[in-house]
Amino acid sequence: MSLSKAEISDFVRRNLLLIAEILLCIVLYIGNRYGYQRDQVLAEQLRRELVDMEYQALNTTSDVSAKSKPSYIEKIVVSNGSELVISTEPAYDLRK
């Protein structure tokens, strides 16, 4: 059973809006899918950057706390030959 050109053109004319709507849905679907994938790649990249920054902050905090230890400061004062003297008396609480 073959269709004539007239039948095919008649079918296309009657269903032109439906065909256009289907094509529009396909284009929108492809566009949305591409946008979603782009957003996912960007989100993954930002997650990696966040983890790197967290490790960097942890490393910096560790360095700062190590350099602010009283024993480290005492070693620097002694090695620089400063006139500072380390107190042997405990600190006083002025609120008493």
C-alpha positions, -999 to +999 in steps of 0.1 A: +000+000+000+017+032-012+007+067-005+004+092-032+021+126-030-013+143-027-022+121+004+012+128+020+010+166+014-026+166+027-015+148+058+014+173+064-009+203+059-035+189+084-008+181+110+016+210+104+010+225+138+015+191+155+048+186+136+060+221+145+051+215+181+070+182+182+101+198+166+099+227+191+097+202+220+127+183+206+148+216+203+138+227+239+146+192+253+181+193+237+187+228+249+177+221+284+197+189+285+228+208+273+223+235+300+218+209+327+250+191+317+269+224+317+256+233+351+266+198+364+302+203+351+304+237+367+290+224+400+316+196+401+344+221+394+332+243+422+331+213+446+367+205+437+377+241+443+359+241+477+377+209+488+410+225+478+402+256+497+392+237+528+425+218+527+444+250+522+426+267+551+433+236+573+470+237+564+472+275+571+454+271+604+478+244+614+508+265+604+495+295+624+488+274+655+522+258+653+539+292+650+520+307+678+529+280+704+547+294+734+576+269+729+581+281+693+580+317+703+604+311+732+629+294+708+627+324+684+633+348+713+663+328+726+678+323+691+676+360+682+694+370+714+666+394+724+666+411+758+632+397+766+631+375+796+606+346+800+585+350+831+587+323+857+558+337+877+522+327+868+500+354+853+478+374+876+440+376+873+431+413+876+394+406+879+398+394+915 
